[in-house]
Amino acid sequence: MQHGTRANYLAGKCRCEPCTLANRTYARDYFREGKARSTPSWPIYQHLLALLDSGWTLQEIADRSGYTYATVHAIAGGRRRRVRNTTATDLLSLRAREVAA
């Protein structure tokens, strides 16, 4: 593998200065461009509490969102610091007026 590349840093386990710099540059640019795969769970946690206050149950939230009860329970219980962007989008799309009858 070629030195000074992120591939060598990852696959080759090289920690020389050029490879480390290539990895650091990639990571910095990746997050700067908003490509992070996860987001802080606080807004989702607050949204789940609002849904619960409006009559939803954790099981209804899980069923409607397509996630497991365990995942929803962990977020609603404050045990997840970060959640995947797709999970956040799916859970935030649920609205209080959609309470299952």
Phi and psi in radians as a Rosetta constraint file:
Dihedral C 1 N 2 CA 2 C 2 CIRCULARHARMONIC -1.565 0.35
Dihedral N 2 CA 2 C 2 N 3 CIRCULARHARMONIC 2.349 0.35
Dihedral C 2 N 3 CA 3 C 3 CIRCULARHARMONIC -1.245 0.35
Dihedral N 3 CA 3 C 3 N 4 CIRCULARHARMONIC 2.649 0.35
Dihedral C 3 N 4 CA 4 C 4 CIRCULARHARMONIC 1.522 0.35
Dihedral N 4 CA 4 C 4 N 5 CIRCULARHARMONIC 0.296 0.35
Dihedral C 4 N 5 CA 5 C 5 CIRCULARHARMONIC -2.139 0.35
Dihedral N 5 CA 5 C 5 N 6 CIRCULARHARMONIC 2.700 0.35
Dihedral C 5 N 6 CA 6 C 6 CIRCULARHARMONIC -1.193 0.35
Dihedral N 6 CA 6 C 6 N 7 CIRCULARHARMONIC -0.596 0.35
Dihedral C 6 N 7 CA 7 C 7 CIRCULARHARMONIC -1.041 0.35
Dihedral N 7 CA 7 C 7 N 8 CIRCULARHARMONIC -0.720 0.35
Dihedral C 7 N 8 CA 8 C 8 CIRCULARHARMONIC -1.216 0.35
Dihedral N 8 CA 8 C 8 N 9 CIRCULARHARMONIC -0.584 0.35
Dihedral C 8 N 9 CA 9 C 9 CIRCULARHARMONIC -1.124 0.35
Dihedral N 9 CA 9 C 9 N 10 CIRCULARHARMONIC -0.753 0.35
Dihedral C 9 N 10 CA 10 C 10 CIRCULARHARMONIC -1.407 0.35
Dihedral N 10 CA 10 C 10 N 11 CIRCULARHARMONIC -1.033 0.35
Dihedral C 10 N 11 CA 11 C 11 CIRCULARHARMONIC -1.387 0.35
Dihedral N 11 CA 11 C 11 N 12 CIRCULARHARMONIC -0.662 0.35
Dihedral C 11 N 12 CA 12 C 12 CIRCULARHARMONIC -1.514 0.35
Dihedral N 12 CA 12 C 12 N 13 CIRCULARHARMONIC -0.126 0.35
Dihedral C 12 N 13 CA 13 C 13 CIRCULARHARMONIC 0.986 0.35
Dihedral N 13 CA 13 C 13 N 14 CIRCULARHARMONIC 0.517 0.35
Dihedral C 13 N 14 CA 14 C 14 CIRCULARHARMONIC -1.452 0.35
Dihedral N 14 CA 14 C 14 N 15 CIRCULARHARMONIC 2.320 0.35
Dihedral C 14 N 15 CA 15 C 15 CIRCULARHARMONIC -2.062 0.35
Dihedral N 15 CA 15 C 15 N 16 CIRCULARHARMONIC 0.455 0.35
Dihedral C 15 N 16 CA 16 C 16 CIRCULARHARMONIC -1.161 0.35
Dihedral N 16 CA 16 C 16 N 17 CIRCULARHARMONIC 2.859 0.35
Dihedral C 16 N 17 CA 17 C 17 CIRCULARHARMONIC -1.028 0.35
Dihedral N 17 CA 17 C 17 N 18 CIRCULARHARMONIC -0.802 0.35
Dihedral C 17 N 18 CA 18 C 18 CIRCULARHARMONIC -1.097 0.35
Dihedral N 18 CA 18 C 18 N 19 CIRCULARHARMONIC -0.697 0.35
Dihedral C 18 N 19 CA 19 C 19 CIRCULARHARMONIC -1.213 0.35
Dihedral N 19 CA 19 C 19 N 20 CIRCULARHARMONIC -0.708 0.35
Dihedral C 19 N 20 CA 20 C 20 CIRCULARHARMONIC -1.102 0.35
Dihedral N 20 CA 20 C 20 N 21 CIRCULARHARMONIC -0.729 0.35
Dihedral C 20 N 21 CA 21 C 21 CIRCULARHARMONIC -1.123 0.35
Dihedral N 21 CA 21 C 21 N 22 CIRCULARHARMONIC -0.713 0.35
Dihedral C 21 N 22 CA 22 C 22 CIRCULARHARMONIC -1.080 0.35
Dihedral N 22 CA 22 C 22 N 23 CIRCULARHARMONIC -0.739 0.35
Dihedral C 22 N 23 CA 23 C 23 CIRCULARHARMONIC -1.167 0.35
Dihedral N 23 CA 23 C 23 N 24 CIRCULARHARMONIC -0.750 0.35
Dihedral C 23 N 24 CA 24 C 24 CIRCULARHARMONIC -1.115 0.35
Dihedral N 24 CA 24 C 24 N 25 CIRCULARHARMONIC -0.724 0.35
Dihedral C 24 N 25 CA 25 C 25 CIRCULARHARMONIC -1.105 0.35
Dihedral N 25 CA 25 C 25 N 26 CIRCULARHARMONIC -0.765 0.35
Dihedral C 25 N 26 CA 26 C 26 CIRCULARHARMONIC -1.043 0.35
Dihedral N 26 CA 26 C 26 N 27 CIRCULARHARMONIC -0.853 0.35
Dihedral C 26 N 27 CA 27 C 27 CIRCULARHARMONIC -1.076 0.35
Dihedral N 27 CA 27 C 27 N 28 CIRCULARHARMONIC -0.756 0.35
Dihedral C 27 N 28 CA 28 C 28 CIRCULARHARMONIC -1.085 0.35
Dihedral N 28 CA 28 C 28 N 29 CIRCULARHARMONIC -0.816 0.35
Dihedral C 28 N 29 CA 29 C 29 CIRCULARHARMONIC -1.178 0.35
Dihedral N 29 CA 29 C 29 N 30 CIRCULARHARMONIC -0.640 0.35
Dihedral C 29 N 30 CA 30 C 30 CIRCULARHARMONIC -1.058 0.35
Dihedral N 30 CA 30 C 30 N 31 CIRCULARHARMONIC -0.811 0.35
Dihedral C 30 N 31 CA 31 C 31 CIRCULARHARMONIC -1.362 0.35
Dihedral N 31 CA 31 C 31 N 32 CIRCULARHARMONIC -0.547 0.35
Dihedral C 31 N 32 CA 32 C 32 CIRCULARHARMONIC -1.121 0.35
Dihedral N 32 CA 32 C 32 N 33 CIRCULARHARMONIC -0.620 0.35
Dihedral C 32 N 33 CA 33 C 33 CIRCULARHARMONIC -1.425 0.35
Dihedral N 33 CA 33 C 33 N 34 CIRCULARHARMONIC 0.082 0.35
Dihedral C 33 N 34 CA 34 C 34 CIRCULARHARMONIC 1.329 0.35
Dihedral N 34 CA 34 C 34 N 35 CIRCULARHARMONIC 0.500 0.35
Dihedral C 34 N 35 CA 35 C 35 CIRCULARHARMONIC -1.718 0.35
Dihedral N 35 CA 35 C 35 N 36 CIRCULARHARMONIC 0.286 0.35
Dihedral C 35 N 36 CA 36 C 36 CIRCULARHARMONIC -1.087 0.35
Dihedral N 36 CA 36 C 36 N 37 CIRCULARHARMONIC 2.468 0.35
Dihedral C 36 N 37 CA 37 C 37 CIRCULARHARMONIC -1.523 0.35
Dihedral N 37 CA 37 C 37 N 38 CIRCULARHARMONIC -0.145 0.35
Dihedral C 37 N 38 CA 38 C 38 CIRCULARHARMONIC -2.361 0.35
Dihedral N 38 CA 38 C 38 N 39 CIRCULARHARMONIC 2.884 0.35
Dihedral C 38 N 39 CA 39 C 39 CIRCULARHARMONIC -2.414 0.35
Dihedral N 39 CA 39 C 39 N 40 CIRCULARHARMONIC 2.714 0.35
Dihedral C 39 N 40 CA 40 C 40 CIRCULARHARMONIC -1.014 0.35
Dihedral N 40 CA 40 C 40 N 41 CIRCULARHARMONIC 2.485 0.35
Dihedral C 40 N 41 CA 41 C 41 CIRCULARHARMONIC -1.461 0.35
Dihedral N 41 CA 41 C 41 N 42 CIRCULARHARMONIC -0.160 0.35
Dihedral C 41 N 42 CA 42 C 42 CIRCULARHARMONIC -0.938 0.35
Dihedral N 42 CA 42 C 42 N 43 CIRCULARHARMONIC -0.859 0.35
Dihedral C 42 N 43 CA 43 C 43 CIRCULARHARMONIC -1.100 0.35
Dihedral N 43 CA 43 C 43 N 44 CIRCULARHARMONIC -0.613 0.35
Dihedral C 43 N 44 CA 44 C 44 CIRCULARHARMONIC -1.219 0.35
Dihedral N 44 CA 44 C 44 N 45 CIRCULARHARMONIC -0.714 0.35
Dihedral C 44 N 45 CA 45 C 45 CIRCULARHARMONIC -0.992 0.35
Dihedral N 45 CA 45 C 45 N 46 CIRCULARHARMONIC -0.848 0.35
Dihedral C 45 N 46 CA 46 C 46 CIRCULARHARMONIC -1.092 0.35
Dihedral N 46 CA 46 C 46 N 47 CIRCULARHARMONIC -0.691 0.35
Dihedral C 46 N 47 CA 47 C 47 CIRCULARHARMONIC -1.137 0.35
Dihedral N 47 CA 47 C 47 N 48 CIRCULARHARMONIC -0.739 0.35
Dihedral C 47 N 48 CA 48 C 48 CIRCULARHARMONIC -1.098 0.35
Dihedral N 48 CA 48 C 48 N 49 CIRCULARHARMONIC -0.688 0.35
Dihedral C 48 N 49 CA 49 C 49 CIRCULARHARMONIC -1.093 0.35
Dihedral N 49 CA 49 C 49 N 50 CIRCULARHARMONIC -0.692 0.35
Dihedral C 49 N 50 CA 50 C 50 CIRCULARHARMONIC -1.126 0.35
Dihedral N 50 CA 50 C 50 N 51 CIRCULARHARMONIC -0.704 0.35
Dihedral C 50 N 51 CA 51 C 51 CIRCULARHARMONIC -1.110 0.35
Dihedral N 51 CA 51 C 51 N 52 CIRCULARHARMONIC -0.750 0.35
Dihedral C 51 N 52 CA 52 C 52 CIRCULARHARMONIC -1.089 0.35
Dihedral N 52 CA 52 C 52 N 53 CIRCULARHARMONIC -0.702 0.35
Dihedral C 52 N 53 CA 53 C 53 CIRCULARHARMONIC -1.133 0.35
Dihedral N 53 CA 53 C 53 N 54 CIRCULARHARMONIC -0.483 0.35
Dihedral C 53 N 54 CA 54 C 54 CIRCULARHARMONIC -1.570 0.35
Dihedral N 54 CA 54 C 54 N 55 CIRCULARHARMONIC 0.068 0.35
Dihedral C 54 N 55 CA 55 C 55 CIRCULARHARMONIC 2.014 0.35
Dihedral N 55 CA 55 C 55 N 56 CIRCULARHARMONIC -0.140 0.35
Dihedral C 55 N 56 CA 56 C 56 CIRCULARHARMONIC -1.191 0.35
Dihedral N 56 CA 56 C 56 N 57 CIRCULARHARMONIC 2.706 0.35
Dihedral C 56 N 57 CA 57 C 57 CIRCULARHARMONIC -1.903 0.35
Dihedral N 57 CA 57 C 57 N 58 CIRCULARHARMONIC 2.817 0.35
Dihedral C 57 N 58 CA 58 C 58 CIRCULARHARMONIC -1.041 0.35
Dihedral N 58 CA 58 C 58 N 59 CIRCULARHARMONIC -0.669 0.35
Dihedral C 58 N 59 CA 59 C 59 CIRCULARHARMONIC -1.143 0.35
Dihedral N 59 CA 59 C 59 N 60 CIRCULARHARMONIC -0.693 0.35
Dihedral C 59 N 60 CA 60 C 60 CIRCULARHARMONIC -1.121 0.35
Dihedral N 60 CA 60 C 60 N 61 CIRCULARHARMONIC -0.719 0.35
Dihedral C 60 N 61 CA 61 C 61 CIRCULARHARMONIC -1.082 0.35
Dihedral N 61 CA 61 C 61 N 62 CIRCULARHARMONIC -0.786 0.35
Dihedral C 61 N 62 CA 62 C 62 CIRCULARHARMONIC -1.091 0.35
Dihedral N 62 CA 62 C 62 N 63 CIRCULARHARMONIC -0.820 0.35
Dihedral C 62 N 63 CA 63 C 63 CIRCULARHARMONIC -1.081 0.35
Dihedral N 63 CA 63 C 63 N 64 CIRCULARHARMONIC -0.784 0.35
Dihedral C 63 N 64 CA 64 C 64 CIRCULARHARMONIC -1.254 0.35
Dihedral N 64 CA 64 C 64 N 65 CIRCULARHARMONIC -0.590 0.35
Dihedral C 64 N 65 CA 65 C 65 CIRCULARHARMONIC -1.493 0.35
Dihedral N 65 CA 65 C 65 N 66 CIRCULARHARMONIC -0.371 0.35
Dihedral C 65 N 66 CA 66 C 66 CIRCULARHARMONIC 1.561 0.35
Dihedral N 66 CA 66 C 66 N 67 CIRCULARHARMONIC 0.133 0.35
Dihedral C 66 N 67 CA 67 C 67 CIRCULARHARMONIC -1.786 0.35
Dihedral N 67 CA 67 C 67 N 68 CIRCULARHARMONIC 2.824 0.35
Dihedral C 67 N 68 CA 68 C 68 CIRCULARHARMONIC -1.272 0.35
Dihedral N 68 CA 68 C 68 N 69 CIRCULARHARMONIC 2.759 0.35
Dihedral C 68 N 69 CA 69 C 69 CIRCULARHARMONIC -1.007 0.35
Dihedral N 69 CA 69 C 69 N 70 CIRCULARHARMONIC -0.713 0.35
Dihedral C 69 N 70 CA 70 C 70 CIRCULARHARMONIC -1.057 0.35
Dihedral N 70 CA 70 C 70 N 71 CIRCULARHARMONIC -0.709 0.35
Dihedral C 70 N 71 CA 71 C 71 CIRCULARHARMONIC -1.138 0.35
Dihedral N 71 CA 71 C 71 N 72 CIRCULARHARMONIC -0.854 0.35
Dihedral C 71 N 72 CA 72 C 72 CIRCULARHARMONIC -1.102 0.35
Dihedral N 72 CA 72 C 72 N 73 CIRCULARHARMONIC -0.730 0.35
Dihedral C 72 N 73 CA 73 C 73 CIRCULARHARMONIC -1.102 0.35
Dihedral N 73 CA 73 C 73 N 74 CIRCULARHARMONIC -0.712 0.35
Dihedral C 73 N 74 CA 74 C 74 CIRCULARHARMONIC -1.131 0.35
Dihedral N 74 CA 74 C 74 N 75 CIRCULARHARMONIC -0.704 0.35
Dihedral C 74 N 75 CA 75 C 75 CIRCULARHARMONIC -1.230 0.35
Dihedral N 75 CA 75 C 75 N 76 CIRCULARHARMONIC -0.815 0.35
Dihedral C 75 N 76 CA 76 C 76 CIRCULARHARMONIC -1.143 0.35
Dihedral N 76 CA 76 C 76 N 77 CIRCULARHARMONIC -0.470 0.35
Dihedral C 76 N 77 CA 77 C 77 CIRCULARHARMONIC -1.501 0.35
Dihedral N 77 CA 77 C 77 N 78 CIRCULARHARMONIC -0.006 0.35
Dihedral C 77 N 78 CA 78 C 78 CIRCULARHARMONIC 1.329 0.35
Dihedral N 78 CA 78 C 78 N 79 CIRCULARHARMONIC 0.334 0.35
Dihedral C 78 N 79 CA 79 C 79 CIRCULARHARMONIC -1.650 0.35
Dihedral N 79 CA 79 C 79 N 80 CIRCULARHARMONIC 0.027 0.35
Dihedral C 79 N 80 CA 80 C 80 CIRCULARHARMONIC -2.021 0.35
Dihedral N 80 CA 80 C 80 N 81 CIRCULARHARMONIC 2.165 0.35
Dihedral C 80 N 81 CA 81 C 81 CIRCULARHARMONIC -1.440 0.35
Dihedral N 81 CA 81 C 81 N 82 CIRCULARHARMONIC -0.579 0.35
Dihedral C 81 N 82 CA 82 C 82 CIRCULARHARMONIC -2.357 0.35
Dihedral N 82 CA 82 C 82 N 83 CIRCULARHARMONIC 2.657 0.35
Dihedral C 82 N 83 CA 83 C 83 CIRCULARHARMONIC -2.322 0.35
Dihedral N 83 CA 83 C 83 N 84 CIRCULARHARMONIC 2.717 0.35
Dihedral C 83 N 84 CA 84 C 84 CIRCULARHARMONIC -1.102 0.35
Dihedral N 84 CA 84 C 84 N 85 CIRCULARHARMONIC 2.603 0.35
Dihedral C 84 N 85 CA 85 C 85 CIRCULARHARMONIC -1.009 0.35
Dihedral N 85 CA 85 C 85 N 86 CIRCULARHARMONIC -0.694 0.35
Dihedral C 85 N 86 CA 86 C 86 CIRCULARHARMONIC -1.141 0.35
Dihedral N 86 CA 86 C 86 N 87 CIRCULARHARMONIC -0.681 0.35
Dihedral C 86 N 87 CA 87 C 87 CIRCULARHARMONIC -1.117 0.35
Dihedral N 87 CA 87 C 87 N 88 CIRCULARHARMONIC -0.778 0.35
Dihedral C 87 N 88 CA 88 C 88 CIRCULARHARMONIC -1.044 0.35
Dihedral N 88 CA 88 C 88 N 89 CIRCULARHARMONIC -0.809 0.35
Dihedral C 88 N 89 CA 89 C 89 CIRCULARHARMONIC -1.066 0.35
Dihedral N 89 CA 89 C 89 N 90 CIRCULARHARMONIC -0.790 0.35
Dihedral C 89 N 90 CA 90 C 90 CIRCULARHARMONIC -1.116 0.35
Dihedral N 90 CA 90 C 90 N 91 CIRCULARHARMONIC -0.771 0.35
Dihedral C 90 N 91 CA 91 C 91 CIRCULARHARMONIC -1.249 0.35
Dihedral N 91 CA 91 C 91 N 92 CIRCULARHARMONIC -0.651 0.35
Dihedral C 91 N 92 CA 92 C 92 CIRCULARHARMONIC -1.246 0.35
Dihedral N 92 CA 92 C 92 N 93 CIRCULARHARMONIC -0.295 0.35
Dihedral C 92 N 93 CA 93 C 93 CIRCULARHARMONIC -1.351 0.35
Dihedral N 93 CA 93 C 93 N 94 CIRCULARHARMONIC -0.269 0.35
Dihedral C 93 N 94 CA 94 C 94 CIRCULARHARMONIC -1.304 0.35
Dihedral N 94 CA 94 C 94 N 95 CIRCULARHARMONIC 2.373 0.35
Dihedral C 94 N 95 CA 95 C 95 CIRCULARHARMONIC -2.057 0.35
Dihedral N 95 CA 95 C 95 N 96 CIRCULARHARMONIC 2.632 0.35
Dihedral C 95 N 96 CA 96 C 96 CIRCULARHARMONIC -1.056 0.35
Dihedral N 96 CA 96 C 96 N 97 CIRCULARHARMONIC -0.559 0.35
Dihedral C 96 N 97 CA 97 C 97 CIRCULARHARMONIC -1.262 0.35
Dihedral N 97 CA 97 C 97 N 98 CIRCULARHARMONIC -0.141 0.35
Dihedral C 97 N 98 CA 98 C 98 CIRCULARHARMONIC -1.629 0.35
Dihedral N 98 CA 98 C 98 N 99 CIRCULARHARMONIC 0.425 0.35
Dihedral C 98 N 99 CA 99 C 99 CIRCULARHARMONIC -1.031 0.35
Dihedral N 99 CA 99 C 99 N 100 CIRCULARHARMONIC 2.262 0.35
Dihedral C 99 N 100 CA 100 C 100 CIRCULARHARMONIC -1.147 0.35
Dihedral N 100 CA 100 C 100 N 101 CIRCULARHARMONIC 2.431 0.35
